[in-house]
Amino acid sequence: MSEANIDSYLHDNQPFFANQSIAELLAELYEKKDFSKAALARKAGMSEVYLHQVFAGRRNPSRDRLLCLCVGLETTLEEAQRLLKQASYAPLYPRLKRDAIISFGIVHHMELGEINDKLFSENEKTLY
């Protein structure tokens, strides 16, 4: 493929490229909620300092920490998958027991502690 064709391809497909940072996507999801960042930090099982660093773009959360934020933000499964993909992490895969438990928890708006309890009882790695 020639350089001109690559440039044309990139131009034509620009709207489909992921162009938001994780911090921007999280801020967009947070704006829809009516709870404080302190409450979000509690719901996501992390310190307020770490949460503010993530929202400021100074820290990049691991896949598990990002999933904790999804639980805390009460995202839909689609929103959680979008965040994971944007961060270049593997999406939740329903054929993996651990991912299936996490997906179920997100879909059914379970609290982080409930999800972790189920993961632990199934001998799966907890989210934190």
MODELLER restraints for C-alpha pairs under 7 A, 6 or more apart:
rsr = mdl.restraints
at = mdl.atoms
rsr.add(forms.Gaussian(group=physical.xy_distance, feature=features.Distance(at['CA:18:A'], at['CA:86:A']), mean=6.48, stdev=0.5))
rsr.add(forms.Gaussian(group=physical.xy_distance, feature=features.Distance(at['CA:22:A'], at['CA:83:A']), mean=6.87, stdev=0.5))
rsr.add(forms.Gaussian(group=physical.xy_distance, feature=features.Distance(at['CA:22:A'], at['CA:86:A']), mean=6.83, stdev=0.5))
rsr.add(forms.Gaussian(group=physical.xy_distance, feature=features.Distance(at['CA:22:A'], at['CA:87:A']), mean=6.42, stdev=0.5))
rsr.add(forms.Gaussian(group=physical.xy_distance, feature=features.Distance(at['CA:23:A'], at['CA:54:A']), mean=6.22, stdev=0.5))
rsr.add(forms.Gaussian(group=physical.xy_distance, feature=features.Distance(at['CA:23:A'], at['CA:55:A']), mean=4.76, stdev=0.5))
rsr.add(forms.Gaussian(group=physical.xy_distance, feature=features.Distance(at['CA:23:A'], at['CA:56:A']), mean=6.36, stdev=0.5))
rsr.add(forms.Gaussian(group=physical.xy_distance, feature=features.Distance(at['CA:23:A'], at['CA:57:A']), mean=5.29, stdev=0.5))
rsr.add(forms.Gaussian(group=physical.xy_distance, feature=features.Distance(at['CA:26:A'], at['CA:55:A']), mean=6.94, stdev=0.5))
rsr.add(forms.Gaussian(group=physical.xy_distance, feature=features.Distance(at['CA:27:A'], at['CA:55:A']), mean=6.73, stdev=0.5))
rsr.add(forms.Gaussian(group=physical.xy_distance, feature=features.Distance(at['CA:30:A'], at['CA:73:A']), mean=6.67, stdev=0.5))
rsr.add(forms.Gaussian(group=physical.xy_distance, feature=features.Distance(at['CA:38:A'], at['CA:48:A']), mean=6.02, stdev=0.5))
rsr.add(forms.Gaussian(group=physical.xy_distance, feature=features.Distance(at['CA:40:A'], at['CA:72:A']), mean=5.60, stdev=0.5))
rsr.add(forms.Gaussian(group=physical.xy_distance, feature=features.Distance(at['CA:40:A'], at['CA:73:A']), mean=6.74, stdev=0.5))
rsr.add(forms.Gaussian(group=physical.xy_distance, feature=features.Distance(at['CA:41:A'], at['CA:47:A']), mean=5.87, stdev=0.5))
rsr.add(forms.Gaussian(group=physical.xy_distance, feature=features.Distance(at['CA:41:A'], at['CA:48:A']), mean=5.48, stdev=0.5))
rsr.add(forms.Gaussian(group=physical.xy_distance, feature=features.Distance(at['CA:41:A'], at['CA:51:A']), mean=6.32, stdev=0.5))
rsr.add(forms.Gaussian(group=physical.xy_distance, feature=features.Distance(at['CA:43:A'], at['CA:72:A']), mean=4.64, stdev=0.5))
rsr.add(forms.Gaussian(group=physical.xy_distance, feature=features.Distance(at['CA:43:A'], at['CA:112:A']), mean=6.86, stdev=0.5))
rsr.add(forms.Gaussian(group=physical.xy_distance, feature=features.Distance(at['CA:44:A'], at['CA:68:A']), mean=4.89, stdev=0.5))
rsr.add(forms.Gaussian(group=physical.xy_distance, feature=features.Distance(at['CA:44:A'], at['CA:69:A']), mean=5.13, stdev=0.5))
rsr.add(forms.Gaussian(group=physical.xy_distance, feature=features.Distance(at['CA:44:A'], at['CA:71:A']), mean=6.43, stdev=0.5))
rsr.add(forms.Gaussian(group=physical.xy_distance, feature=features.Distance(at['CA:44:A'], at['CA:72:A']), mean=4.44, stdev=0.5))
rsr.add(forms.Gaussian(group=physical.xy_distance, feature=features.Distance(at['CA:44:A'], at['CA:112:A']), mean=6.73, stdev=0.5))
rsr.add(forms.Gaussian(group=physical.xy_distance, feature=features.Distance(at['CA:45:A'], at['CA:68:A']), mean=6.98, stdev=0.5))
rsr.add(forms.Gaussian(group=physical.xy_distance, feature=features.Distance(at['CA:53:A'], at['CA:59:A']), mean=5.44, stdev=0.5))
rsr.add(forms.Gaussian(group=physical.xy_distance, feature=features.Distance(at['CA:54:A'], at['CA:60:A']), mean=6.14, stdev=0.5))
rsr.add(forms.Gaussian(group=physical.xy_distance, feature=features.Distance(at['CA:54:A'], at['CA:61:A']), mean=6.86, stdev=0.5))
rsr.add(forms.Gaussian(group=physical.xy_distance, feature=features.Distance(at['CA:63:A'], at['CA:89:A']), mean=6.27, stdev=0.5))
rsr.add(forms.Gaussian(group=physical.xy_distance, feature=features.Distance(at['CA:64:A'], at['CA:127:A']), mean=5.33, stdev=0.5))
rsr.add(forms.Gaussian(group=physical.xy_distance, feature=features.Distance(at['CA:68:A'], at['CA:112:A']), mean=6.89, stdev=0.5))
rsr.add(forms.Gaussian(group=physical.xy_distance, feature=features.Distance(at['CA:68:A'], at['CA:127:A']), mean=6.80, stdev=0.5))
rsr.add(forms.Gaussian(group=physical.xy_distance, feature=features.Distance(at['CA:70:A'], at['CA:80:A']), mean=5.84, stdev=0.5))
rsr.add(forms.Gaussian(group=physical.xy_distance, feature=features.Distance(at['CA:71:A'], at['CA:106:A']), mean=5.99, stdev=0.5))
rsr.add(forms.Gaussian(group=physical.xy_distance, feature=features.Distance(at['CA:71:A'], at['CA:111:A']), mean=6.85, stdev=0.5))
rsr.add(forms.Gaussian(group=physical.xy_distance, feature=features.Distance(at['CA:71:A'], at['CA:112:A']), mean=6.29, stdev=0.5))
rsr.add(forms.Gaussian(group=physical.xy_distance, feature=features.Distance(at['CA:74:A'], at['CA:109:A']), mean=6.16, stdev=0.5))
rsr.add(forms.Gaussian(group=physical.xy_distance, feature=features.Distance(at['CA:76:A'], at['CA:106:A']), mean=6.68, stdev=0.5))
rsr.add(forms.Gaussian(group=physical.xy_distance, feature=features.Distance(at['CA:76:A'], at['CA:107:A']), mean=6.30, stdev=0.5))
rsr.add(forms.Gaussian(group=physical.xy_distance, feature=features.Distance(at['CA:77:A'], at['CA:103:A']), mean=6.73, stdev=0.5))
rsr.add(forms.Gaussian(group=physical.xy_distance, feature=features.Distance(at['CA:77:A'], at['CA:106:A']), mean=6.17, stdev=0.5))
rsr.add(forms.Gaussian(group=physical.xy_distance, feature=features.Distance(at['CA:77:A'], at['CA:107:A']), mean=5.95, stdev=0.5))
rsr.add(forms.Gaussian(group=physical.xy_distance, feature=features.Distance(at['CA:81:A'], at['CA:91:A']), mean=5.44, stdev=0.5))
rsr.add(forms.Gaussian(group=physical.xy_distance, feature=features.Distance(at['CA:81:A'], at['CA:92:A']), mean=6.70, stdev=0.5))
rsr.add(forms.Gaussian(group=physical.xy_distance, feature=features.Distance(at['CA:84:A'], at['CA:90:A']), mean=6.43, stdev=0.5))
rsr.add(forms.Gaussian(group=physical.xy_distance, feature=features.Distance(at['CA:84:A'], at['CA:91:A']), mean=5.67, stdev=0.5))
rsr.add(forms.Gaussian(group=physical.xy_distance, feature=features.Distance(at['CA:85:A'], at['CA:91:A']), mean=6.20, stdev=0.5))
rsr.add(forms.Gaussian(group=physical.xy_distance, feature=features.Distance(at['CA:92:A'], at['CA:99:A']), mean=5.28, stdev=0.5))
rsr.add(forms.Gaussian(group=physical.xy_distance, feature=features.Distance(at['CA:92:A'], at['CA:103:A']), mean=6.83, stdev=0.5))
rsr.add(forms.Gaussian(group=physical.xy_distance, feature=features.Distance(at['CA:93:A'], at['CA:99:A']), mean=5.63, stdev=0.5))
rsr.add(forms.Gaussian(group=physical.xy_distance, feature=features.Distance(at['CA:93:A'], at['CA:100:A']), mean=6.75, stdev=0.5))
rsr.add(forms.Gaussian(group=physical.xy_distance, feature=features.Distance(at['CA:94:A'], at['CA:100:A']), mean=4.54, stdev=0.5))
rsr.add(forms.Gaussian(group=physical.xy_distance, feature=features.Distance(at['CA:98:A'], at['CA:119:A']), mean=6.70, stdev=0.5))
rsr.add(forms.Gaussian(group=physical.xy_distance, feature=features.Distance(at['CA:98:A'], at['CA:124:A']), mean=6.01, stdev=0.5))
rsr.add(forms.Gaussian(group=physical.xy_distance, feature=features.Distance(at['CA:101:A'], at['CA:119:A']), mean=6.90, stdev=0.5))
rsr.add(forms.Gaussian(group=physical.xy_distance, feature=features.Distance(at['CA:102:A'], at['CA:115:A']), mean=6.51, stdev=0.5))
rsr.add(forms.Gaussian(group=physical.xy_distance, feature=features.Distance(at['CA:105:A'], at['CA:115:A']), mean=5.92, stdev=0.5))
rsr.add(forms.Gaussian(group=physical.xy_distance, feature=features.Distance(at['CA:116:A'], at['CA:126:A']), mean=5.09, stdev=0.5))
rsr.add(forms.Gaussian(group=physical.xy_distance, feature=features.Distance(at['CA:116:A'], at['CA:127:A']), mean=6.30, stdev=0.5))
rsr.add(forms.Gaussian(group=physical.xy_distance, feature=features.Distance(at['CA:119:A'], at['CA:125:A']), mean=6.37, stdev=0.5))
rsr.add(forms.Gaussian(group=physical.xy_distance, feature=features.Distance(at['CA:119:A'], at['CA:126:A']), mean=5.61, stdev=0.5))
rsr.add(forms.Gaussian(group=physical.xy_distance, feature=features.Distance(at['CA:120:A'], at['CA:126:A']), mean=6.12, stdev=0.5))
